[in-house]
């Protein structure tokens, strides 16, 4: 996996994460990153700006690193590590990597125990997610499951209450008791929760809207829900 940008590079270097190869611009102004990579015995390719842009079109700031793909927690690992009163975020086929990265940052800040994503037709941890979530990925548990509804049903059997978010047939998010083991579901940007996921929810809540638009950005909605749980659990 390629990742890019100075902040991401500094985070990876400071955490002593494995780096397969580095690509640095001949015009790079940050000599410390160059020195740090050399001290880690990382193979470095020096490229001109055109060659760098061919490798990664986004704002790489003269630094591109090749690192191993992100390793997700397995479903079994999640249940083995499950605390007594878990707080879980489930993302139902979220598509935007910037939303995912922002949600990861909020989950890390709030101490969420697990983030669950489906394996297929969903955003995964990529370079954009890593850049948006700078500093948070190493401190969160992201679980990738092959079947989201099966995972939800297993959580319910283990005593976790499932709270979905939707504007229709729902109650205000502030009316639910989140002190018990809980998993909050955030639907996709375009379609919200899928019908089957919605049917598997114990509660469906909404965030009241007072303006002219009828929905919030997924990462904003997740932040509001996450901190309502934190507020009630204090």
Secondary structure, DSSP 4 states (H G I P E B T S, - for coil): -EEESHHHHHHHHHTT---SEEEEETT---HHHHHHHHHTT--EEEE-HHHHHHH--S--TTEEEE-PPP-PBPHHHHHHH--TT-EEEEEES---HHHHHHHHHHHHHHT-SEEEEESSSS--S-HHHHHHTTTTGGGS-EEEES-HHHHHHHHHHTTPEEEEE-SSS-EEGGGS--SSSEEEEEEBTTTBS-HHHHHT-SEEEE----SS-----HHHHHHHHHHHHHHHH-
